[in-house]
Amino acid sequence: MTALITGGTGQLGSELRKLLDEKQVAYVSVGSKDLDITDTKAVNQYILALNPEVIYHCAAYTAVDAAENEGKELNQLVNVVGTENVTKAAEEVGATLVYISTDYVFDGTNLGEYKETDPTNPQSEYGRAKLAGEQIVQKLVSKHYIVRTSWVFGEFGKNFVFTMQKLAETHPKLTVVADQIGRPTWTRTLAEFVYYLTEKEAEYGVYHLSNEGSCSWYEFAKEILKDKKVEVAPVTSAEYPQKANRPKHSVMNLSKAKETGFDIPTWKKALEEFVK
């Protein structure tokens, strides 16, 4: 089997490469310097020549706040146009497409858990673009998995865990938002799940995947820094204004992912493993 990873130098793409190397699975990985996914002709030529059986579409524009203004055009280009290019080429060669989406497709007003079938209502430019990507995948490629995730952390690239650890080195007190609730996701767990779906040939469709359990960013930070000599204090979202609206309560239901037989560790266990 030949797999193609787009966004192979990013946070998830790098983790997926590491996993496939361990499993000795053949793959080709491209970053934005290798393949501009917004270039329709280039994408067609590349994917038709490679003829992969699986495409893990990890490439994305993820600067959530910048997407509201100066990055708005790039957000649309990468997350919508780029996804459409990859999707059309995937269908052309009969590949299975794995598209990584986000909890930002929801508005965060549901105090329960969001199921895959619940109505979407994104409140940010990033969320709207990722939802448009989902709709393109569903419409244009017959063999697809859409995997929505949230609060991603891992070994590669910038993320909340590294940010908190770095800030704790120079600040005796940190303030962290306590009124946004969600599920943290270790890139290792996410990479293992998307590979598991394709390897087991699970039923196509939309899945939610994060680590088990939920928390606020404040609680997440407290756990990250529990062994550090630093005070972590809660604040409200109003005290920490950001350009893009974040879902206040984006706990996604994991039942469908569990029904595939995939074992999901808790976020605390995942964090512990990662920090090791």
LOPABA-347387 format. One record per residue: x, y, z of N, C-alpha, C in turn. Coordinates in steps of 0.1 Angstrom, whole numbers, padded with zeros to 4 digits. Atoms other than C-alpha are relative to their C-alpha. Layout:
    nxx    nyy    nzz   caxx   cayy   cazz    cxx    cyy    czz
      X      Y      Z      X      Y      Z      X      Y      Z
...
END
This chain:
    nxx    nyy    nzz   caxx   cayy   cazz    cxx    cyy    czz
   0008  -0012   0000   0000   0000   0000   0009   0012   0000
  -0007  -0013   0000   0012   0035  -0008  -0009   0010   0006
   0008  -0011  -0006   0000   0063   0014   0006   0013  -0003
  -0005  -0014   0001   0003   0100   0008  -0004   0008   0012
   0003  -0009  -0011   0005   0125   0037   0002   0014  -0005
  -0002  -0014   0003  -0002   0161   0029   0002   0007   0014
  -0003  -0007  -0012   0010   0186   0055   0009  -0009   0009
  -0009   0010  -0006   0037   0160   0063   0010   0006   0010
  -0010  -0006  -0009   0059   0186   0081  -0007   0007   0012
   0008  -0006  -0010   0031   0198   0104  -0001  -0009   0013
   0001   0007  -0013   0021   0187   0139  -0005  -0014  -0001
   0006   0014   0001  -0001   0157   0130   0008  -0007  -0011
  -0007   0007   0011   0017   0149   0097   0013  -0006   0004
  -0012   0005  -0005   0050   0146   0115  -0002  -0012   0009
   0003   0011  -0009   0035   0123   0141  -0004  -0012  -0008
   0004   0011   0009   0019   0102   0114   0011  -0006  -0007
  -0012   0006   0006   0052   0098   0096   0008  -0009   0010
  -0007   0007  -0010   0068   0087   0128  -0007  -0014   0003
   0008   0012  -0003   0040   0061   0134   0002  -0010  -0012
  -0002   0009   0012   0042   0047   0098   0014  -0005  -0002
  -0013   0005   0000   0079   0045   0100   0002  -0012   0010
   0000   0010  -0010   0075   0024   0132  -0007  -0013  -0006
   0008   0012   0005   0050   0001   0114   0005  -0004  -0013
  -0007   0003   0013   0072   0000   0083  -0011   0000  -0012
   0010  -0002   0010   0043   0012   0061   0006   0010  -0010
  -0005  -0009   0011   0053   0027   0027  -0009   0013  -0001
   0007  -0013   0001   0043   0064   0024   0009   0010  -0007
  -0007  -0012   0005   0052   0096   0006  -0006   0012   0008
   0005  -0011  -0008   0050   0128   0026   0004   0013  -0007
  -0003  -0013   0006   0047   0163   0012  -0004   0012   0009
   0003  -0012  -0007   0049   0197   0029  -0004   0011  -0011
   0004  -0011   0009   0039   0231   0014   0011   0003  -0010
  -0011  -0003   0009   0073   0235  -0002   0002  -0011  -0011
  -0001   0011   0010   0070   0201  -0020  -0012   0000  -0009
   0012   0000   0008   0034   0205  -0032  -0009   0011   0005
   0010  -0011  -0004   0012   0236  -0032  -0014  -0005  -0003
   0013   0006   0002  -0022   0221  -0027  -0010   0010  -0005
   0010  -0009   0006  -0039   0253  -0039   0002   0001  -0015
  -0003   0000   0015  -0024   0247  -0074  -0007  -0013  -0005
   0008   0011   0005  -0050   0225  -0091   0008  -0010  -0009
  -0007   0008   0010  -0028   0213  -0119   0011  -0008   0006
  -0011   0007  -0006   0002   0205  -0097  -0005  -0012   0009
   0006   0010  -0008  -0020   0185  -0073  -0005  -0012  -0009
   0004   0011   0010  -0036   0165  -0102   0012  -0008  -0005
  -0011   0007   0006  -0003   0157  -0118   0007  -0009   0011
  -0007   0007  -0010   0013   0147  -0085  -0007  -0013   0005
   0008   0011  -0005  -0015   0125  -0072  -0003  -0011  -0011
   0002   0010   0011  -0022   0108  -0106   0013  -0008  -0002
  -0013   0007   0003   0015   0100  -0110   0003  -0010   0012
  -0003   0009  -0012   0018   0086  -0074  -0010  -0011   0001
   0010   0010  -0001  -0015   0068  -0075  -0001  -0007   0014
   0000   0006  -0014  -0018   0063  -0037  -0013  -0007   0003
   0012   0007  -0004  -0043   0040  -0021  -0007   0008   0011
   0006  -0008  -0011  -0048   0063   0009   0007   0013   0000
  -0005  -0013  -0002  -0044   0100   0013  -0004   0005   0014
   0002  -0006  -0013  -0040   0114   0048   0001   0015  -0002
   0000  -0015   0004  -0050   0151   0042   0002   0008   0013
  -0003  -0008  -0012  -0033   0168   0072   0003   0014  -0002
  -0003  -0014   0003  -0024   0200   0054  -0012   0009   0003
   0010  -0009  -0004  -0043   0229   0068   0006   0014   0004
  -0003  -0013  -0005  -0042   0266   0076  -0006   0001   0014
   0006   0001  -0014  -0046   0267   0114   0002   0013   0008
  -0001  -0012  -0008  -0039   0303   0124  -0013   0006   0002
   0014  -0002  -0002  -0073   0307   0138  -0003   0015   0001
   0002  -0014  -0001  -0071   0344   0148   0003   0008  -0012
  -0004  -0007   0012  -0053   0355   0117  -0010  -0002  -0011
   0010   0003   0010  -0080   0338   0096  -0012   0010   0000
   0011  -0010  -0001  -0104   0365   0108   0002   0012  -0009
  -0003  -0012   0008  -0086   0393   0088   0012  -0003  -0009
  -0011   0001   0009  -0051   0392   0074   0003  -0014  -0007
  -0002   0014   0005  -0051   0354   0069  -0013  -0006  -0006
   0013   0005   0005  -0087   0352   0056   0001  -0007  -0014
  -0001   0006   0013  -0078   0346   0020   0008  -0013  -0001
  -0008   0012  -0001  -0051   0321   0028  -0007  -0012   0006
   0009   0009  -0007  -0075   0303   0051  -0009  -0007  -0010
   0009   0005   0011  -0099   0299   0022   0007  -0008  -0010
  -0008   0007   0010  -0073   0289  -0003   0005  -0014   0004
  -0005   0013  -0005  -0057   0262   0018  -0011  -0010   0004
   0010   0009  -0006  -0087   0248   0037  -0012  -0003  -0009
   0012   0003   0009  -0113   0250   0009   0005  -0004  -0014
  -0005   0003   0014  -0096   0252  -0025   0010  -0011   0000
  -0010   0011  -0001  -0067   0230  -0014  -0006  -0013   0002
   0007   0013  -0003  -0090   0204   0000  -0008  -0005  -0012
   0007   0004   0012  -0111   0204  -0031   0009  -0006  -0011
  -0010   0005   0010  -0080   0199  -0053   0004  -0014   0004
  -0005   0014  -0005  -0068   0169  -0031  -0012  -0010  -0001
   0012   0009   0000  -0104   0155  -0029  -0003  -0005  -0014
   0003   0004   0014  -0110   0155  -0067   0011  -0009  -0005
  -0011   0009   0005  -0076   0139  -0074  -0001  -0014   0007
   0002   0012  -0007  -0083   0113  -0047  -0010  -0009  -0006
   0011   0007   0007  -0115   0103  -0064   0004  -0005  -0013
  -0005   0004   0014  -0098   0102  -0098   0008  -0013   0001
  -0009   0012  -0001  -0073   0076  -0086  -0006  -0011   0009
   0007   0010  -0009  -0098   0057  -0063   0006  -0001   0014
  -0006   0000  -0013  -0080   0066  -0031  -0010   0002   0011
   0007  -0003  -0012  -0094   0066   0004   0006   0013   0005
  -0005  -0012  -0006  -0092   0101   0018  -0004   0002   0014
   0002  -0003  -0014  -0088   0110   0054   0002   0015   0002
   0000  -0015  -0002  -0097   0146   0062  -0001   0003   0014
   0000  -0003  -0014  -0088   0161   0095  -0008   0013   0002
   0008  -0011  -0003  -0114   0185   0108   0001   0004   0015
  -0002  -0007  -0013  -0121   0204   0140  -0014   0002   0008
   0012  -0003  -0008  -0145   0211   0169  -0005   0014  -0003
   0004  -0014   0004  -0147   0247   0155  -0012   0000  -0010
   0012   0000   0008  -0175   0235   0132  -0012   0001   0008
   0011  -0002  -0010  -0197   0237   0163   0000   0013   0006
   0001  -0013  -0006  -0209   0268   0180   0004   0000   0015
  -0004   0001  -0014  -0201   0255   0215  -0011   0003   0010
   0011  -0003  -0009  -0236   0261   0230  -0006  -0012   0006
   0006   0012  -0005  -0244   0225   0236   0008  -0004   0013
  -0006   0003  -0012  -0237   0217   0272   0002  -0015   0002
  -0002   0014   0000  -0238   0180   0265   0012  -0003  -0009
  -0011   0004   0010  -0215   0161   0240  -0005   0001  -0014
   0004  -0001   0014  -0216   0168   0203   0002  -0014  -0007
  -0002   0012   0008  -0223   0138   0182   0003   0003  -0015
  -0004  -0002   0014  -0212   0134   0146  -0012   0005  -0008
   0012  -0003   0008  -0248   0139   0134  -0006   0013   0005
   0005  -0012  -0005  -0254   0171   0154   0002   0012  -0010
  -0001  -0012   0009  -0260   0204   0135   0013   0008   0002
  -0012  -0008  -0001  -0229   0224   0127  -0004   0015   0000
   0002  -0015   0000  -0227   0262   0133   0012   0007   0003
  -0013  -0006  -0004  -0192   0275   0131  -0001   0015   0002
   0001  -0014  -0004  -0186   0309   0146   0013   0008  -0003
  -0012  -0006   0004  -0152   0317   0131   0003  -0003  -0015
  -0004   0002   0014  -0136   0320   0096   0006  -0014  -0002
  -0007   0013   0001  -0114   0290   0103  -0011  -0011   0001
   0010   0010  -0002  -0144   0269   0115  -0009  -0001  -0013
   0008   0000   0012  -0164   0279   0084   0007  -0006  -0012
  -0008   0006   0010  -0136   0270   0061   0002  -0015   0001
  -0002   0014  -0002  -0130   0236   0077  -0013  -0008  -0002
   0013   0007   0003  -0167   0228   0075  -0003   0000  -0015
   0001   0000   0015  -0167   0238   0038   0009  -0012  -0006
  -0009   0011   0003  -0138   0213   0035  -0007  -0013   0002
   0007   0012  -0003  -0159   0186   0051  -0011  -0003  -0011
   0011   0001   0010  -0188   0193   0027   0005  -0004  -0014
  -0006   0003   0013  -0165   0191  -0003   0004  -0015   0000
  -0004   0014  -0001  -0151   0157   0009  -0012  -0009  -0001
   0012   0008   0000  -0186   0143   0015  -0006   0000  -0014
   0006  -0002   0013  -0197   0155  -0019   0008  -0007  -0012
  -0009   0003   0011  -0167   0146  -0041   0007  -0013   0000
  -0008   0012  -0001  -0150   0115  -0028  -0008  -0011   0007
   0009   0011  -0005  -0168   0082  -0023   0006  -0007   0013
  -0007   0007  -0011  -0142   0066   0001   0007   0010   0009
  -0006  -0010  -0008  -0136   0090   0029  -0003  -0002   0015
   0001  -0002  -0014  -0131   0095   0066   0002   0015   0004
  -0002  -0014  -0005  -0137   0129   0082   0002  -0002   0015
  -0003   0002  -0015  -0121   0130   0117   0001   0014   0006
  -0001  -0013  -0008  -0129   0160   0139   0007  -0002   0013
  -0008   0001  -0012  -0105   0166   0167   0000   0014   0007
   0000  -0013  -0008  -0098   0194   0193   0013   0000   0009
  -0010  -0003  -0010  -0071   0209   0215   0012  -0009  -0002
  -0011   0010   0004  -0042   0191   0198   0013   0004   0006
  -0014  -0002  -0005  -0008   0188   0215   0008  -0012  -0004
  -0008   0011   0004   0022   0167   0206   0015   0005  -0001
  -0014  -0002   0000   0059   0165   0200   0005   0010  -0011
  -0004  -0008   0012   0060   0185   0167  -0008   0013  -0001
   0006  -0013   0002   0053   0222   0163  -0005   0006   0013
   0005  -0008  -0012   0037   0248   0186  -0013  -0006   0005
   0013   0004  -0006   0010   0238   0210  -0001   0005   0015
   0003  -0005  -0013  -0006   0246   0244   0010  -0005   0011
  -0008   0006  -0010   0016   0222   0264   0014   0007   0000
  -0013  -0007   0001   0049   0237   0251  -0001   0014   0004
   0002  -0014  -0003   0035   0272   0255   0000   0002   0016
   0001  -0001  -0015   0026   0266   0292   0014  -0003   0007
  -0013   0004  -0006   0060   0249   0300   0010   0012  -0002
  -0010  -0011   0003   0079   0278   0283  -0003   0012   0009
   0004  -0011  -0008   0059   0305   0301   0003  -0002   0015
  -0003   0004  -0014   0064   0287   0335   0014   0002   0004
  -0014  -0001  -0002   0101   0291   0331   0003   0015   0004
  -0003  -0014  -0002   0099   0329   0333  -0011   0008   0008
   0011  -0006  -0007   0066   0337   0350  -0004  -0007   0013
   0004   0007  -0013   0057   0330   0387  -0015  -0002   0000
   0015   0002   0000   0020   0333   0379  -0005   0001  -0015
   0006   0000   0013   0000   0324   0348  -0015   0000   0001
   0014   0000   0000  -0036   0332   0340  -0005  -0007  -0012
   0005   0009   0011  -0056   0307   0319  -0015   0000   0000
   0014   0000   0002  -0091   0307   0305  -0007  -0012   0007
   0006   0011  -0007  -0114   0286   0327  -0015  -0003  -0004
   0014   0001   0004  -0148   0290   0309  -0002  -0006  -0014
   0001   0007   0013  -0140   0271   0277   0004  -0015   0003
  -0001   0014  -0003  -0145   0233   0280   0002  -0008  -0012
  -0002   0008   0012  -0132   0207   0256   0008  -0013   0004
  -0008   0012  -0002  -0112   0175   0251   0014   0002  -0006
  -0013   0000   0006  -0074   0176   0247   0003  -0012  -0009
  -0004   0011   0009  -0059   0154   0219   0015  -0001  -0002
  -0015   0002   0003  -0024   0139   0218   0001  -0004  -0015
  -0002   0004   0014  -0012   0137   0182   0003  -0015  -0002
  -0003   0015   0002   0000   0101   0188  -0014  -0007   0000
   0013   0007   0000  -0036   0090   0197  -0007   0003  -0013
   0007  -0004   0013  -0050   0109   0166   0007  -0007  -0012
  -0007   0007   0011  -0023   0094   0143  -0004  -0015   0000
   0003   0014  -0001  -0030   0059   0156  -0014  -0002  -0005
   0014   0002   0003  -0067   0064   0151  -0002   0001  -0015
   0003  -0001   0014  -0066   0076   0115   0007  -0012  -0008
  -0006   0012   0006  -0042   0048   0106  -0009  -0013   0002
   0009   0011  -0003  -0065   0023   0124  -0012   0000  -0009
   0012   0000   0009  -0095   0034   0104   0003  -0005  -0014
  -0003   0005   0013  -0078   0028   0071   0005  -0014   0000
  -0005   0014   0000  -0061  -0004   0081  -0011  -0010   0003
   0012   0008  -0004  -0093  -0019   0096  -0011   0001  -0011
   0010  -0002   0009  -0113  -0006   0067  -0014   0002   0007
   0012  -0004  -0007  -0138   0009   0091  -0011   0006  -0009
   0010  -0006   0008  -0171   0022   0079   0003   0015  -0003
  -0003  -0013   0004  -0167   0054   0060  -0009   0010   0006
   0008  -0010  -0006  -0180   0087   0074   0007   0009   0009
  -0006  -0010  -0009  -0175   0113   0101   0002  -0007   0014
  -0003   0005  -0013  -0158   0104   0134   0005   0012   0009
  -0006  -0009  -0009  -0149   0124   0165   0011  -0008   0008
  -0011   0007  -0007  -0116   0116   0181   0008   0010   0008
  -0009  -0007  -0009  -0099   0132   0211   0003  -0010   0011
  -0002   0009  -0011  -0086   0117   0243  -0012   0000   0009
   0011   0001  -0009  -0111   0106   0269   0001   0010   0011
   0001  -0010  -0010  -0123   0130   0295   0000   0014  -0005
   0000  -0014   0004  -0128   0168   0294   0005   0009   0011
  -0005  -0010  -0010  -0115   0199   0311  -0001   0014  -0006
  -0001  -0013   0005  -0111   0236   0308   0015   0002  -0003
  -0014  -0003   0003  -0079   0252   0295   0007   0002   0013
  -0006  -0002  -0013  -0072   0262   0331   0003  -0013   0007
  -0003   0013  -0006  -0075   0226   0343   0011  -0007  -0007
  -0010   0006   0009  -0054   0215   0314   0014   0005   0004
  -0012  -0007  -0003  -0027   0240   0323   0005  -0004   0014
  -0004   0004  -0013  -0028   0230   0360   0006  -0014   0000
  -0005   0013   0001  -0022   0194   0350   0014   0000  -0006
  -0013  -0001   0006   0007   0203   0327   0010   0005   0009
  -0010  -0007  -0009   0024   0224   0354  -0001  -0005   0014
   0002   0004  -0014   0015   0203   0384   0013  -0002   0008
  -0013   0002  -0006   0052   0196   0391   0009   0012   0000
  -0007  -0012   0001   0063   0232   0385  -0003   0010   0011
   0002  -0010  -0010   0067   0260   0410  -0006   0013  -0007
   0007  -0011   0007   0042   0283   0393  -0015   0001   0004
   0014  -0002  -0004   0008   0297   0403  -0008   0001  -0013
   0009   0000   0012  -0020   0290   0377  -0013   0005   0005
   0012  -0006  -0005  -0050   0313   0381  -0010   0000  -0011
   0011   0000   0010  -0084   0311   0363  -0004   0014  -0004
   0006  -0012   0005  -0097   0339   0341  -0012  -0003  -0009
   0011   0003   0009  -0128   0343   0319   0004   0004  -0014
  -0003  -0003   0014  -0128   0345   0281  -0001   0015  -0002
   0001  -0014   0002  -0139   0381   0284   0012   0008   0005
  -0012  -0006  -0005  -0107   0389   0303   0012  -0003  -0009
  -0010   0004   0009  -0087   0373   0275  -0005   0000  -0014
   0006  -0001   0013  -0102   0386   0243   0009  -0005  -0012
  -0007   0004   0012  -0092   0370   0210  -0009   0003  -0013
   0007  -0004   0012  -0101   0378   0174  -0011  -0010  -0004
   0009   0010   0004  -0118   0345   0166  -0008  -0006   0012
   0008   0006  -0010  -0147   0331   0186   0004  -0015   0002
  -0003   0015  -0003  -0138   0298   0203  -0013  -0006   0006
   0012   0006  -0006  -0165   0273   0211   0001  -0001   0015
  -0001   0000  -0014  -0173   0276   0248   0000  -0014   0006
   0002   0013  -0005  -0183   0240   0253   0000  -0010  -0012
  -0001   0008   0012  -0170   0217   0225   0004  -0015   0003
  -0003   0013  -0004  -0169   0183   0242  -0007  -0010  -0011
   0005   0008   0011  -0173   0158   0213  -0002  -0015   0005
   0003   0014  -0004  -0189   0124   0218   0009  -0010  -0007
  -0010   0009   0006  -0164   0095   0212  -0006  -0014  -0002
   0006   0013   0001  -0189   0066   0211   0003  -0007  -0014
  -0001   0006   0013  -0186   0060   0173   0015  -0004  -0002
  -0014   0004   0001  -0148   0059   0175   0003  -0012   0008
  -0002   0011  -0009  -0149   0035   0204  -0007  -0013  -0006
   0007   0012   0006  -0174   0012   0185   0009  -0007  -0011
  -0009   0006   0010  -0146   0006   0159   0009  -0010   0007
  -0009   0009  -0007  -0127  -0012   0186   0013   0007   0004
  -0012  -0008  -0003  -0101   0016   0190   0000   0004   0015
  -0001  -0003  -0014  -0089   0021   0226   0005   0014   0002
  -0004  -0015  -0001  -0088   0058   0236   0004   0002   0015
  -0005  -0003  -0014  -0066   0067   0266  -0006   0014   0005
   0004  -0013  -0005  -0076   0096   0289   0010   0011  -0004
  -0009  -0011   0004  -0061   0130   0282   0011   0001   0011
  -0010  -0001  -0011  -0043   0129   0316   0011  -0011  -0002
  -0010   0011   0003  -0027   0095   0307   0008   0004  -0012
  -0007  -0004   0012  -0019   0108   0272   0011   0011   0003
  -0009  -0010  -0004  -0003   0139   0287   0012  -0005   0007
  -0010   0007  -0007   0017   0118   0311   0010  -0007  -0009
  -0008   0007   0010   0030   0096   0283   0008   0010  -0008
  -0006  -0010   0008   0038   0126   0262   0012   0007   0007
  -0010  -0007  -0008   0057   0145   0289   0013  -0009   0003
  -0011   0010  -0003   0078   0113   0296   0010   0001  -0012
END
